[in-house]
């Protein structure tokens, strides 16, 4: 009897009494048709008098609605868990079949995998995660080997006087780090702004966004170590975007301590339009000299498929001046696109800012993209390049050999 009364007390406290308090139930306001007396089970609890009554119909409605809500929540949770379990079983089957599937996958990655629209998109995403996992393991192995070598070197150095030299190197490195931080802080006040346009997330895949963030990290390091650094602005930067997640993944706690300006505003809202110049390889206008009064904009985009005209179209929509680097003027360009990485652009712009020498700045262009610097007239160099390409690809070899023999005989007669 006591256990039954205790159970009834709990039910009444959890459901009936809150309902009564919510609807303003008072003494003798319930109908006499279907009532329940509370005097027998609530004597020891100093509860209301035996004359208080409770409407059983309203109580049933409250209980049924609560049970329906709980049932819906449990069904939705059960469906979500079952779909995740089915996705994990599918990944296990693909892994056993020899497909490129990562060994460890988080719930967030699994949810992203399930949201992919097609089977090919799911396979591409799994391949990206698999390659990323392999690279992470390789980096971890290299770091462990490097740490072992460093420990061995420290053990050997402890036996000699090299430990004193290492302490001096560490002191010098910490001092230089303070100097670089001071220069970057000064550039935020007095430096020339350099804008990175962070509005190209929709035009890239997750892997391309990760490569973009890695190149931006290299760019920030190069700028920080330079003699006269830029004041870097990340414009159109949205919180909780792929850019933001990748930056936090690499920088972690240091992300909030970077000496750069990060804003979700557009650069046209911060700087005057007549000073903005958008650097893009698709621009018809060629950049002749580096202007210290201009504010240059670089699109933060890495596209493997080379989507031409995206940054140029954006600059035209905003009514901005555009410019391209004079690569063909100073370099004998080989076949291929004239797109450079973000860290290469940063090194070129820093060199131009310090020296103004195009040849010295364009040394940061990869050697595979050009045959050499322009020392002769451009038309002669283009003829020689056409001959080289024709011999390389085997096009009209006989005609090329005859032309080469004629030119060679003319040079002998002139001598």
C-alpha positions in Angstrom: 0.0 0.0 0.0 2.8 2.4 0.9 4.6 1.7 -2.5 1.4 2.4 -4.4 0.9 5.6 -2.6 4.5 6.7 -3.2 4.1 5.9 -6.9 0.9 8.0 -7.0 2.7 10.9 -5.3 5.4 10.9 -7.9 2.9 10.8 -10.8 0.9 13.7 -9.3 4.0 15.8 -8.6 5.3 15.4 -12.2 2.1 15.9 -14.2 -1.0 16.9 -12.3 0.3 19.6 -10.0 2.2 21.6 -12.7 -0.9 21.4 -14.8 -3.0 22.7 -12.0 -0.6 25.5 -11.2 -0.4 26.5 -14.9 -4.2 26.6 -15.3 -4.9 28.3 -12.0 -6.8 25.4 -10.4 -8.1 26.4 -7.0 -10.4 24.9 -4.4 -13.7 23.4 -5.4 -13.5 24.4 -9.1 -13.5 20.9 -10.7 -16.8 19.2 -11.7 -18.2 16.5 -9.5 -18.7 14.0 -12.3 -15.2 12.4 -12.4 -13.0 13.3 -9.5 -10.2 11.9 -7.4 -9.6 12.5 -3.7 -6.1 13.2 -2.7 -6.6 13.0 1.1 -5.5 9.3 1.6 -2.2 9.5 -0.2 -1.1 13.0 0.7 -1.7 13.1 4.5 1.9 12.8 5.4 3.0 15.4 2.9 0.8 18.2 4.4 -0.9 18.6 1.0 -4.3 20.3 0.3 -7.4 19.3 2.2 -9.6 16.3 1.2 -12.1 18.5 -0.4 -9.7 19.4 -3.3 -10.6 17.6 -6.6 -8.8 17.1 -9.9 -10.3 16.8 -13.5 -9.3 13.4 -14.9 -10.1 14.3 -18.5 -7.7 17.2 -18.5 -5.1 15.1 -16.8 -5.4 12.4 -19.5 -4.9 15.0 -22.2 -1.8 16.3 -20.6 -0.3 12.8 -20.1 -1.1 11.8 -23.7 0.5 14.9 -25.2 3.6 14.4 -23.2 3.9 10.8 -24.2 3.4 11.7 -27.9 6.2 14.3 -27.7 8.6 11.8 -26.0 7.6 9.2 -28.6 8.4 11.5 -31.5 11.8 12.4 -30.1 12.7 8.8 -29.5 11.6 7.8 -33.0 13.6 10.6 -34.6 16.7 9.7 -32.5 16.3 6.0 -33.4 16.0 6.8 -37.1 19.1 9.0 -37.0 21.1 6.3 -35.2 19.9 3.6 -37.5 20.9 5.7 -40.6 24.4 6.3 -39.1 24.8 2.6 -38.4 23.7 1.7 -41.9 26.2 4.2 -43.3 29.0 2.8 -41.2 28.1 -0.8 -42.4 28.3 0.4 -46.0 31.7 1.9 -45.4 32.9 -1.3 -43.9 31.7 -3.2 -47.0 33.4 -0.8 -49.3 36.6 -1.0 -47.2 36.6 -4.8 -47.5 35.9 -4.5 -51.2 39.2 -2.6 -51.6 37.8 0.9 -52.2 39.5 4.0 -50.9 37.8 4.4 -47.5 39.3 6.0 -44.4 39.9 3.8 -41.4 38.6 6.3 -38.9 35.7 8.6 -39.7 34.0 11.0 -37.3 30.2 11.5 -36.9 30.5 14.9 -38.5 32.3 13.5 -41.5 29.8 10.6 -41.7 26.9 13.1 -41.7 28.6 15.0 -44.5 29.1 11.7 -46.4 25.4 11.0 -46.1 24.4 14.5 -47.4 26.3 14.0 -50.6 23.8 14.1 -53.6 25.2 11.1 -55.6 27.2 8.0 -55.3 30.2 9.4 -57.2 30.2 12.5 -54.9 30.3 10.2 -51.9 33.2 8.2 -53.4 35.1 11.4 -54.1 34.6 12.6 -50.6 35.7 9.3 -49.1 38.8 9.3 -51.4 39.6 12.8 -50.2 39.3 11.7 -46.5 41.4 8.6 -47.3 44.2 10.6 -48.8 44.0 13.1 -46.0 44.3 10.3 -43.5 47.4 8.8 -45.3 49.0 12.2 -45.4 48.3 12.8 -41.7 49.9 9.4 -40.8 52.9 10.2 -43.0 53.3 13.6 -41.3 53.0 12.0 -37.9 55.7 9.4 -38.8 58.0 12.1 -40.1 57.5 14.2 -37.0 58.3 11.1 -34.8 61.5 10.4 -36.8 62.4 14.1 -36.6 61.9 14.1 -32.9 64.0 10.9 -32.5 66.8 12.5 -34.5 66.6 15.7 -32.4 66.7 13.7 -29.2 69.8 11.8 -30.5 71.4 15.1 -31.4 70.6 16.5 -28.0 72.2 13.5 -26.3 75.3 13.9 -28.4 75.4 17.6 -27.9 75.1 17.2 -24.1 78.5 15.4 -24.2 80.2 18.3 -25.9 80.1 22.1 -25.9 77.4 22.3 -28.5 74.7 22.7 -25.9 75.9 26.2 -25.3 75.6 27.0 -29.0 72.1 25.5 -29.1 71.0 27.7 -26.2 72.3 30.8 -28.1 70.4 29.7 -31.2 67.2 29.3 -29.2 67.7 32.7 -27.7 68.4 34.3 -31.1 65.3 32.6 -32.5 63.0 33.9 -29.7 64.5 37.4 -30.2 63.9 37.3 -33.9 60.3 36.2 -33.3 59.7 39.2 -31.1 61.2 41.5 -33.8 58.9 39.9 -36.5 55.9 40.4 -34.2 56.9 44.0 -33.6 57.1 44.7 -37.4 53.8 43.0 -38.0 52.2 45.1 -35.3 53.7 48.3 -36.8 52.4 47.3 -40.2 48.8 47.2 -38.8 49.2 50.9 -38.1 51.5 52.3 -40.8 51.8 49.5 -43.4 50.4 49.3 -46.9 47.1 47.2 -46.9 47.0 44.0 -48.9 43.5 42.4 -49.2 42.7 38.7 -49.6 39.2 38.2 -51.0 37.6 35.3 -49.1 34.4 35.1 -51.1 35.2 32.1 -53.3 34.2 29.2 -51.0 31.3 28.2 -53.2 33.5 27.9 -56.2 35.8 25.3 -54.6 35.6 21.9 -53.1 36.6 21.1 -49.5 40.0 19.9 -50.6 40.7 23.1 -52.6 39.6 25.2 -49.6 42.1 23.3 -47.4 44.9 24.0 -50.0 43.9 27.7 -50.1 44.2 28.0 -46.3 47.6 26.3 -46.3 48.8 28.7 -48.9 47.4 31.6 -46.9 49.4 30.4 -43.9 52.6 30.4 -45.9 51.8 33.9 -47.1 51.2 35.2 -43.6 54.6 33.7 -42.5 56.4 35.2 -45.5 54.8 38.6 -44.8 55.6 38.4 -41.1 59.3 37.7 -41.7 59.8 40.5 -44.3 61.5 43.8 -43.6 58.5 45.9 -44.5 55.4 43.7 -44.2 51.9 44.4 -45.5 48.9 45.0 -43.4 46.9 41.8 -44.4 43.1 42.1 -44.5 40.9 39.0 -44.8 37.7 40.5 -46.2 34.3 38.8 -46.8 35.3 36.3 -44.1 32.3 34.5 -42.6 32.3 32.8 -39.2 31.8 29.0 -39.2 32.7 28.9 -42.9 35.1 26.3 -44.3 37.8 28.9 -44.3 37.3 29.5 -40.6 37.2 25.8 -39.7 40.4 25.1 -41.6 42.2 28.1 -40.0 41.2 27.0 -36.5 42.3 23.4 -37.3 45.9 24.6 -38.1 46.3 27.6 -35.9 44.2 26.5 -32.9 44.7 29.0 -30.0 47.0 31.2 -32.1 44.3 32.1 -34.5 43.0 34.9 -32.2 46.6 36.2 -31.8 47.5 36.8 -35.5 48.5 40.3 -36.3 46.1 40.6 -39.3 42.6 42.2 -39.8 39.7 39.7 -40.3 36.3 41.1 -41.2 33.1 40.0 -42.8 32.8 43.4 -44.7 33.6 43.8 -48.4 36.8 45.8 -49.2 34.7 48.3 -51.1 33.1 49.2 -47.8 36.4 49.7 -46.1 38.7 51.4 -48.7 37.9 53.9 -51.5 37.3 52.3 -54.9 39.8 54.5 -56.8 42.6 53.0 -54.7 41.7 49.3 -55.2 43.4 47.2 -57.9 42.2 43.6 -58.3 45.1 41.3 -59.4 43.9 38.6 -61.7 45.6 36.6 -64.5 42.6 37.2 -66.8 42.9 41.0 -66.8 43.6 42.6 -70.2 45.6 45.4 -68.5 49.2 44.6 -67.6 50.8 45.9 -64.4 53.8 48.0 -65.2 55.1 49.3 -61.9 54.3 48.7 -58.2 52.3 51.6 -56.8 52.8 52.1 -53.0 49.6 54.2 -52.8 47.3 51.5 -54.3 45.6 48.7 -52.3 46.0 45.4 -54.2 43.4 42.6 -53.9 44.2 38.9 -54.4 41.5 36.3 -54.8 41.8 33.5 -52.2 41.1 30.7 -54.6 42.8 27.5 -55.6 41.0 25.8 -58.6 42.3 22.6 -60.0 39.9 22.9 -63.0 41.2 26.5 -63.8 37.9 28.4 -63.9 38.9 31.4 -66.0 37.3 34.7 -65.5 35.8 34.2 -62.1 37.8 36.9 -60.3 37.7 39.2 -63.3 33.9 39.0 -63.4 33.7 39.8 -59.7 36.0 42.9 -60.1 33.9 44.1 -63.0 30.7 43.7 -61.0 32.2 45.9 -58.3 33.5 48.4 -60.8 37.2 48.0 -59.8 40.4 48.4 -61.7 42.2 45.2 -62.6 45.7 44.2 -63.5 47.8 41.2 -64.4 51.5 40.5 -63.8 53.7 41.1 -66.8 54.8 37.5 -67.1 55.1 37.4 -70.9 57.1 40.7 -70.9 59.9 39.4 -68.7 59.5 35.6 -69.1 59.6 33.3 -72.1 56.4 31.6 -71.1 55.9 27.9 -71.8 52.6 26.1 -72.2 50.3 26.3 -69.3 48.1 28.6 -67.3 49.5 31.8 -65.8 47.9 31.2 -62.4 50.2 31.4 -59.4 49.8 30.2 -55.8 49.0 32.7 -53.1 52.3 32.4 -51.4 54.1 33.0 -54.7 52.0 36.1 -55.2 52.9 37.3 -51.7 56.7 36.8 -52.3 56.5 38.6 -55.7 54.6 41.6 -54.2 57.0 41.8 -51.2 60.0 41.9 -53.5 58.4 44.5 -55.7 57.6 46.6 -52.6 61.2 46.4 -51.3 63.2 46.6 -54.6 60.9 47.5 -57.5 62.8 45.0 -59.7 60.6 42.8 -61.8 63.3 40.3 -62.7 64.2 39.7 -59.1 60.5 39.4 -58.1 59.6 37.0 -60.9 62.3 34.6 -59.8 59.6 33.2 -57.5 57.6 31.9 -60.5 58.1 28.1 -60.7 60.9 27.2 -63.2 58.7 24.6 -64.9 56.4 27.3 -66.3 58.9 29.3 -68.4 62.1 28.7 -70.4 64.0 31.7 -69.2 64.1 35.5 -68.9 63.7 37.7 -72.0 67.1 38.9 -73.1 66.5 39.1 -76.9 63.6 40.5 -78.9 60.4 38.7 -78.2 59.7 37.6 -81.7 63.1 35.8 -82.0 62.6 34.0 -78.7 59.1 32.9 -79.8 60.5 31.4 -83.0 63.1 29.4 -81.1 60.4 28.3 -78.6 58.2 27.1 -81.5 61.1 25.1 -82.9 61.7 23.5 -79.5 58.0 22.6 -79.0 57.8 21.2 -82.6 60.8 19.0 -82.0 59.6 17.9 -78.6 56.1 16.9 -79.8 57.2 15.5 -83.2 55.1 17.9 -85.3 56.3 18.5 -88.9 59.8 17.2 -88.1 61.0 17.3 -91.7 59.9 21.0 -92.2 61.5 22.0 -89.0 64.8 20.3 -89.9 64.8 22.0 -93.3 64.1 25.4 -91.7 66.8 24.8 -89.1 69.3 23.8 -91.9 68.5 27.0 -93.9 69.0 29.2 -90.8 72.2 27.4 -90.0 73.6 27.8 -93.5 72.8 31.5 -93.5 74.8 31.9 -90.2 77.8 30.1 -91.8 77.8 32.3 -94.9 77.6 35.4 -92.7 80.7 34.3 -90.8 
